[in-house]
Amino acid sequence: MQKILNKYFSAILISIFLISAGRLIAGDSPVNVHKIQEEADSEKLFFETTDIGSSDAVITDHLLEQFPIISEKEINRIILTKTISQEQSVSDTQDSTLISASETLYKVSFEVPKNYLADTVKILWHLNIPGFESKIYQLYNNEQIYIDTWPNVVGTAGTKTYTGNFEAYKIRNWPFYKDPDPSKADLPPTKPGPGNPLGLFVVHYDQNSLRYFHGTNKNNLLNSKMRNLSHGCVRNDNDNIEKMKQFIIKRVVKSEDLSSWLKSKKTLIYDFEEIDKFPVQITYKTFDIDKDESGDYIILYKDIYNYSNPDKINAELNDTSLIILSSRENIAAEYQKKFGTELPVETLNMMIDYVINKGVFYDKFYIEDLKQTFMVQN
């Protein structure tokens, strides 16, 4: 009986001792709230446990509960801030008789950036059509903080996804699906469930063309290199769209309590109030300049809609200012904006011409490799 009580007490400690500056972060049990430390950009949280082996899992669960779309990379970075100290005595709020003399109580502390602890969150969901991926940003204290990158399936050349600056304005849970193909107009709607082409959750952003973000019944397509395969909507990995559902309900929507949606298998629809809406930007850009663990790079994307031919662009349905094609001028301007003007213009142009003429899509050309190719001195 004593061992059972000890295990139960350990679980209680883990669940209720996540404490932040002036408030209880996890668990609803009434406890004395203590402020450990508050830095300019982060807060130090802690919990107490007799099982330090589970501390990484506790931190992960807490972060996902607080900010469901946080990336795995960021979770691992936060776990690296973890410190463990042995407590001399059990917290004054607990009954010390429940811990046997052979068990040790530990205090596990970790640091979390404040943006992940915000009660109300605004995001920017940015999709680049020919790149077949979305980048999620948090809008926090007048900053745009990168959160994660998600793969997407976009429209075919015949059923395009359109560019524009939009706002997410409605969500649907366990939706019905009606095939937009006119030849299938007589078919009944597909019922909600895992086999539904929309998946289990939908985020509406474009009222004019009826394009939206949703899950899928063909998750394997997210692993394809060329993902211009949809009727115009933007398909997401099912795990990611589930994270977005949790995130929107817990952190974005403040006009209504939608917590009943979290585990619901009912068909539900909610139109956002103005306070709930968040920006969605969809671009058509056939290159990108960025950096990763291996360094700065240039990457080219295929012109899947043949927008290099202006006659192919529907100016009524697209924001043409968000269509940016691969040219020496465009790539050079963005390179200099992101990485500065250290490279001589002639050298940069020579490198860009080399990348464009290679005509290799979806492979990264690292700047350091290009410098070696052209024998550029650092």
LUMPAPA-521072 format. One record per residue (C-alpha): x, y, z; residue number from 1; chain. Coordinates in pm, 1 decimal. Example, Ala and Ser with C-alpha at 12.3 -4.5 7.8 and 13.67 -1.06 7.14 Angstrom:
2
u|v|w|i|ch
1230.0|-450.0|780.0|1|A
1367.0|-106.0|714.0|2|A
end
This chain:
378
u|v|w|i|ch
0.0|0.0|0.0|1|A
286.2|237.2|83.5|2|A
445.7|184.5|-262.4|3|A
115.6|263.3|-431.3|4|A
83.7|582.4|-231.6|5|A
439.0|679.0|-318.3|6|A
377.6|639.5|-693.9|7|A
50.7|830.8|-664.7|8|A
220.6|1111.1|-476.0|9|A
495.5|1134.0|-738.9|10|A
235.5|1176.3|-1012.0|11|A
57.4|1445.2|-809.7|12|A
381.7|1635.4|-764.8|13|A
452.5|1630.0|-1138.0|14|A
105.6|1747.1|-1231.7|15|A
66.5|2040.4|-994.8|16|A
409.5|2192.9|-943.9|17|A
460.6|2364.5|-1277.7|18|A
475.9|2717.4|-1149.2|19|A
544.7|3047.8|-1320.7|20|A
576.8|3407.5|-1212.7|21|A
262.6|3477.6|-1020.8|22|A
42.7|3202.2|-1164.9|23|A
-18.0|2828.5|-1179.0|24|A
82.6|2692.8|-1519.5|25|A
-36.6|2333.4|-1517.3|26|A
-296.1|2159.3|-1305.3|27|A
-597.3|2303.0|-1130.2|28|A
-514.9|2208.2|-772.3|29|A
-488.7|2504.6|-535.2|30|A
-124.2|2542.6|-427.1|31|A
95.2|2822.4|-306.1|32|A
229.7|2993.7|-615.8|33|A
595.1|3094.3|-606.5|34|A
796.0|3309.7|-843.3|35|A
1131.4|3154.3|-918.0|36|A
1290.3|3382.6|-1172.6|37|A
1183.2|3605.8|-1459.3|38|A
1428.1|3718.5|-1724.2|39|A
1362.1|3970.9|-1999.8|40|A
1259.9|3709.7|-2254.2|41|A
1195.6|3393.5|-2053.7|42|A
1050.3|3251.0|-1735.5|43|A
1198.1|2975.7|-1523.1|44|A
944.1|2707.4|-1432.3|45|A
981.4|2409.9|-1202.7|46|A
814.1|2095.1|-1082.1|47|A
901.3|1849.1|-808.5|48|A
918.5|1474.0|-860.5|49|A
1068.7|1155.2|-722.7|50|A
1106.7|1021.0|-1080.0|51|A
1364.5|1234.0|-1263.4|52|A
1371.7|982.1|-1547.8|53|A
1036.5|1113.1|-1667.1|54|A
1134.5|1482.7|-1648.0|55|A
1184.6|1526.5|-2025.1|56|A
839.5|1381.2|-2090.5|57|A
684.8|1613.0|-1830.9|58|A
844.5|1918.5|-1992.6|59|A
734.6|1804.7|-2338.8|60|A
375.8|1744.1|-2227.0|61|A
362.9|2082.2|-2058.5|62|A
493.7|2268.3|-2363.3|63|A
252.1|2091.9|-2599.3|64|A
-37.2|2164.8|-2366.0|65|A
61.0|2530.0|-2348.4|66|A
160.1|2579.9|-2714.0|67|A
49.3|2281.4|-2927.1|68|A
226.7|2390.8|-3249.3|69|A
569.3|2426.6|-3087.2|70|A
831.9|2243.9|-3293.0|71|A
1018.2|1934.9|-3178.2|72|A
1345.1|2121.5|-3227.7|73|A
1232.5|2397.8|-2991.2|74|A
1112.0|2145.8|-2732.3|75|A
1455.7|1982.4|-2735.8|76|A
1624.6|2322.1|-2701.5|77|A
1413.0|2403.1|-2394.0|78|A
1485.5|2061.2|-2242.9|79|A
1857.1|2145.0|-2266.2|80|A
1796.9|2429.9|-2015.8|81|A
1683.6|2175.5|-1755.4|82|A
1856.4|2169.7|-1418.4|83|A
1792.5|1917.7|-1141.7|84|A
1852.7|1972.0|-773.7|85|A
1780.2|1752.1|-474.9|86|A
1524.0|1895.0|-235.3|87|A
1607.8|1883.6|134.2|88|A
1243.3|1851.2|232.3|89|A
906.1|1797.3|77.0|90|A
710.7|2109.0|-21.5|91|A
519.0|2259.4|265.1|92|A
200.0|2207.6|64.6|93|A
241.6|1828.0|67.5|94|A
220.2|1552.8|328.9|95|A
578.9|1433.7|376.7|96|A
461.8|1108.2|535.6|97|A
365.1|982.5|187.8|98|A
729.4|963.7|74.3|99|A
931.4|673.4|206.3|100|A
1274.1|727.4|350.2|101|A
1430.4|552.1|47.9|102|A
1291.1|804.5|-202.9|103|A
1443.4|1138.3|-291.9|104|A
1251.6|1444.6|-397.3|105|A
1399.6|1645.2|-685.5|106|A
1328.0|1991.4|-815.8|107|A
1342.2|2014.8|-1195.5|108|A
1373.2|2367.7|-1336.6|109|A
1363.7|2476.1|-1701.2|110|A
1345.0|2802.0|-1896.4|111|A
1066.7|2881.8|-2142.0|112|A
1058.3|3186.3|-2373.6|113|A
771.0|3411.6|-2270.7|114|A
605.5|3404.9|-2612.2|115|A
510.8|3040.2|-2555.0|116|A
336.2|3131.7|-2229.5|117|A
110.1|3403.2|-2370.7|118|A
-255.6|3345.0|-2287.4|119|A
-380.1|3484.0|-2618.9|120|A
-176.6|3421.0|-2931.6|121|A
-179.0|3562.9|-3282.8|122|A
-5.5|3381.2|-3565.1|123|A
75.8|3434.5|-3930.6|124|A
24.1|3126.5|-4147.6|125|A
240.8|3178.2|-4456.3|126|A
222.2|2936.5|-4750.9|127|A
452.2|2946.4|-5053.7|128|A
269.1|2758.4|-5329.5|129|A
556.2|2621.6|-5544.1|130|A
758.4|2546.4|-5229.6|131|A
475.5|2317.6|-5109.2|132|A
519.0|2427.3|-4749.2|133|A
389.8|2663.2|-4483.3|134|A
590.4|2859.8|-4232.9|135|A
411.2|2939.2|-3908.2|136|A
505.6|3259.2|-3724.7|137|A
389.0|3399.2|-3393.3|138|A
310.1|3770.4|-3382.5|139|A
437.9|3874.5|-3040.4|140|A
543.5|4216.3|-2903.6|141|A
564.1|4359.7|-3254.9|142|A
793.1|4075.4|-3360.3|143|A
743.8|3790.3|-3606.6|144|A
879.5|3478.2|-3436.6|145|A
937.1|3167.9|-3650.0|146|A
763.3|2861.1|-3504.9|147|A
777.9|2574.4|-3755.4|148|A
763.3|2466.0|-4121.3|149|A
494.3|2224.6|-4244.0|150|A
465.6|2036.0|-4574.6|151|A
154.6|2097.6|-4785.9|152|A
-30.8|1974.5|-5092.2|153|A
-152.7|2261.6|-5315.2|154|A
-374.4|2293.5|-5621.3|155|A
-296.8|2158.8|-5966.9|156|A
-241.9|2385.3|-6267.3|157|A
-609.7|2332.7|-6353.1|158|A
-739.5|2395.8|-5999.3|159|A
-492.6|2647.6|-5862.1|160|A
-432.7|2773.0|-5510.5|161|A
-438.7|3155.0|-5522.9|162|A
-205.9|3415.1|-5379.0|163|A
-321.8|3686.8|-5143.5|164|A
-332.3|3835.2|-4796.8|165|A
-624.0|3676.0|-4616.0|166|A
-763.7|3621.3|-4266.4|167|A
-865.6|3292.6|-4110.6|168|A
-1235.7|3346.7|-4041.2|169|A
-1397.7|3007.4|-3974.4|170|A
-1315.8|2657.0|-3852.2|171|A
-1490.9|2323.9|-3899.8|172|A
-1459.8|2007.7|-3693.3|173|A
-1519.1|1663.2|-3845.9|174|A
-1645.4|1812.4|-4173.7|175|A
-1856.2|1660.8|-4448.7|176|A
-1694.8|1668.7|-4795.0|177|A
-1864.5|1740.3|-5127.3|178|A
-1651.0|1674.1|-5435.9|179|A
-1629.6|1999.7|-5639.8|180|A
-1599.1|1807.6|-5969.8|181|A
-1917.4|1894.5|-6169.1|182|A
-1927.9|1540.0|-6305.3|183|A
-1968.2|1414.7|-5947.2|184|A
-2243.4|1658.9|-5847.7|185|A
-2493.2|1375.3|-5801.7|186|A
-2278.9|1190.6|-5551.7|187|A
-2374.3|1230.1|-5182.8|188|A
-2129.2|1409.8|-4949.0|189|A
-1860.7|1200.9|-4783.7|190|A
-1934.9|1156.6|-4414.8|191|A
-1691.6|1283.4|-4149.3|192|A
-1415.7|1055.9|-4033.7|193|A
-1061.5|939.5|-4113.3|194|A
-1160.7|852.9|-4471.4|195|A
-1286.8|1203.8|-4544.1|196|A
-1070.0|1393.8|-4799.7|197|A
-1079.3|1702.6|-4572.7|198|A
-944.9|1508.4|-4278.6|199|A
-1081.0|1596.8|-3935.9|200|A
-1038.7|1974.7|-3922.7|201|A
-1069.5|2274.5|-4158.0|202|A
-947.3|2636.2|-4134.0|203|A
-1120.4|2871.9|-4379.8|204|A
-929.4|3173.6|-4509.3|205|A
-1057.5|3268.3|-4860.3|206|A
-1427.6|3349.0|-4891.7|207|A
-1405.8|3430.6|-5264.0|208|A
-1254.3|3111.2|-5402.9|209|A
-1354.6|2874.4|-5120.8|210|A
-996.4|2759.6|-5064.5|211|A
-896.7|2651.2|-4713.8|212|A
-646.3|2457.1|-4503.9|213|A
-750.1|2106.1|-4403.1|214|A
-625.8|1757.2|-4323.6|215|A
-627.6|1466.8|-4568.7|216|A
-721.9|1103.1|-4618.4|217|A
-397.5|1049.6|-4815.1|218|A
-126.1|1149.9|-4573.2|219|A
136.1|971.9|-4786.0|220|A
108.2|1248.1|-5049.2|221|A
283.5|1485.2|-4806.9|222|A
599.4|1280.0|-4868.9|223|A
592.7|1339.6|-5245.9|224|A
845.0|1579.4|-5397.5|225|A
588.6|1740.2|-5629.5|226|A
273.8|1818.4|-5432.2|227|A
54.2|2019.8|-5672.1|228|A
-225.4|1763.6|-5647.9|229|A
-536.0|1917.9|-5486.8|230|A
-855.9|2083.8|-5610.1|231|A
-714.2|2417.8|-5490.4|232|A
-731.6|2377.5|-5113.9|233|A
-421.3|2331.3|-4900.3|234|A
-382.5|1986.5|-4747.2|235|A
-184.2|1937.7|-4427.2|236|A
-30.9|1643.5|-4249.7|237|A
-299.2|1508.2|-4015.7|238|A
-78.9|1539.6|-3706.7|239|A
-8.4|1904.1|-3793.0|240|A
-372.0|1995.6|-3854.5|241|A
-458.3|1831.4|-3521.4|242|A
-191.6|2047.0|-3353.7|243|A
-343.4|2353.6|-3520.9|244|A
-689.8|2255.4|-3399.7|245|A
-562.0|2225.5|-3041.2|246|A
-372.7|2552.2|-3073.2|247|A
-662.2|2753.8|-3218.9|248|A
-905.6|2628.8|-2957.8|249|A
-672.0|2673.6|-2660.2|250|A
-480.8|2988.2|-2754.2|251|A
-638.8|3173.9|-3045.7|252|A
-1017.5|3179.1|-3001.5|253|A
-1112.7|3404.5|-2712.2|254|A
-1467.7|3498.7|-2810.7|255|A
-1609.8|3158.6|-2714.8|256|A
-1514.9|2855.9|-2506.2|257|A
-1459.9|2579.6|-2763.7|258|A
-1293.1|2332.6|-2527.7|259|A
-1570.3|2080.6|-2599.8|260|A
-1425.9|2053.6|-2953.0|261|A
-1095.4|1910.7|-2837.3|262|A
-1205.4|1546.8|-2834.1|263|A
-1530.1|1584.8|-3023.1|264|A
-1623.2|1371.2|-3324.9|265|A
-1921.7|1587.9|-3406.4|266|A
-1955.3|1809.9|-3712.1|267|A
-1913.2|2160.1|-3568.4|268|A
-1870.8|2501.9|-3731.1|269|A
-1757.2|2826.2|-3571.9|270|A
-1732.5|3168.3|-3737.0|271|A
-1457.2|3374.0|-3577.4|272|A
-1532.6|3701.3|-3410.9|273|A
-1295.8|3980.9|-3510.8|274|A
-1075.1|3917.4|-3207.3|275|A
-1014.4|3556.6|-3316.6|276|A
-906.5|3617.6|-3676.0|277|A
-542.7|3580.9|-3774.4|278|A
-354.2|3662.0|-4097.0|279|A
-285.3|3413.2|-4373.1|280|A
-44.8|3505.4|-4651.4|281|A
-10.6|3292.9|-4963.1|282|A
272.1|3367.4|-5204.5|283|A
394.0|3223.3|-5531.2|284|A
770.5|3252.7|-5514.1|285|A
993.7|3026.1|-5719.0|286|A
1303.3|3064.1|-5500.6|287|A
1399.3|3108.0|-5139.2|288|A
1705.0|3230.7|-4955.0|289|A
1744.8|3108.6|-4599.6|290|A
1977.2|2932.1|-4359.3|291|A
1983.0|2602.5|-4172.5|292|A
2236.2|2408.9|-3964.1|293|A
2462.8|2376.8|-4270.7|294|A
2461.7|2746.9|-4354.9|295|A
2309.1|3002.9|-4590.8|296|A
2152.5|2868.7|-4908.8|297|A
1957.9|2943.0|-5227.0|298|A
1684.8|2705.0|-5339.9|299|A
1481.1|2710.0|-5660.2|300|A
1120.9|2590.6|-5695.9|301|A
952.3|2481.5|-6016.3|302|A
715.9|2728.0|-6184.3|303|A
428.3|2480.5|-6146.8|304|A
159.9|2718.4|-6279.8|305|A
378.3|2856.3|-6561.3|306|A
344.0|3209.7|-6424.6|307|A
652.7|3311.2|-6622.4|308|A
388.2|3348.5|-6893.2|309|A
180.9|3647.9|-6770.4|310|A
-123.1|3521.2|-6963.4|311|A
-145.3|3232.9|-6714.9|312|A
-202.3|3465.7|-6418.8|313|A
-561.6|3539.1|-6319.6|314|A
-526.8|3890.4|-6178.5|315|A
-880.1|3884.8|-6036.0|316|A
-813.7|3585.8|-5811.5|317|A
-445.8|3648.3|-5733.8|318|A
-255.7|3926.7|-5562.6|319|A
4.5|3967.5|-5835.5|320|A
244.9|4149.9|-5601.3|321|A
289.5|3816.7|-5421.3|322|A
404.5|3638.6|-5737.9|323|A
785.0|3658.6|-5744.3|324|A
978.4|3460.1|-6002.9|325|A
1340.3|3345.3|-6013.2|326|A
1555.7|3610.4|-6176.0|327|A
1901.8|3738.9|-6107.6|328|A
1758.2|4071.6|-5988.4|329|A
1500.3|3919.7|-5753.7|330|A
1738.4|3668.9|-5598.7|331|A
2020.7|3923.0|-5558.8|332|A
1791.0|4176.6|-5394.2|333|A
1667.1|3925.3|-5138.1|334|A
2015.0|3787.4|-5074.1|335|A
2148.5|4134.1|-4995.8|336|A
1847.9|4212.0|-4777.2|337|A
1899.6|3897.1|-4568.5|338|A
2275.9|3855.7|-4566.3|339|A
2413.9|4199.4|-4649.0|340|A
2635.8|4332.5|-4925.7|341|A
2965.6|4171.5|-4826.3|342|A
2982.6|3974.4|-5153.5|343|A
3080.2|4184.4|-5454.9|344|A
2786.7|4233.0|-5690.6|345|A
2972.3|4069.5|-5980.7|346|A
3048.8|3760.6|-5772.7|347|A
2693.2|3734.6|-5639.4|348|A
2548.8|3766.6|-5989.6|349|A
2785.8|3497.9|-6117.8|350|A
2677.1|3260.9|-5840.0|351|A
2307.8|3329.8|-5901.5|352|A
2345.8|3272.7|-6276.4|353|A
2514.3|2942.4|-6200.5|354|A
2224.5|2832.0|-5976.4|355|A
1958.6|2938.8|-6227.0|356|A
2134.2|2778.2|-6524.1|357|A
2176.6|2451.7|-6336.4|358|A
1797.0|2430.5|-6332.4|359|A
1790.9|2197.7|-6029.9|360|A
1470.2|2239.7|-5831.0|361|A
1414.3|2169.1|-5460.8|362|A
1784.5|2115.3|-5382.8|363|A
1973.8|2366.1|-5169.4|364|A
2276.2|2546.0|-5310.7|365|A
2485.7|2642.7|-5007.6|366|A
2667.0|2974.5|-5032.1|367|A
2992.3|2834.2|-4892.6|368|A
2992.5|2563.6|-5161.7|369|A
2928.3|2826.2|-5428.0|370|A
3216.4|3035.0|-5293.9|371|A
3447.3|2735.4|-5327.9|372|A
3320.8|2671.7|-5680.6|373|A
3409.2|3026.2|-5780.0|374|A
3716.8|3045.0|-5554.1|375|A
3576.8|3336.0|-5353.3|376|A
3794.8|3440.2|-5059.0|377|A
3612.1|3470.5|-4722.7|378|A
end
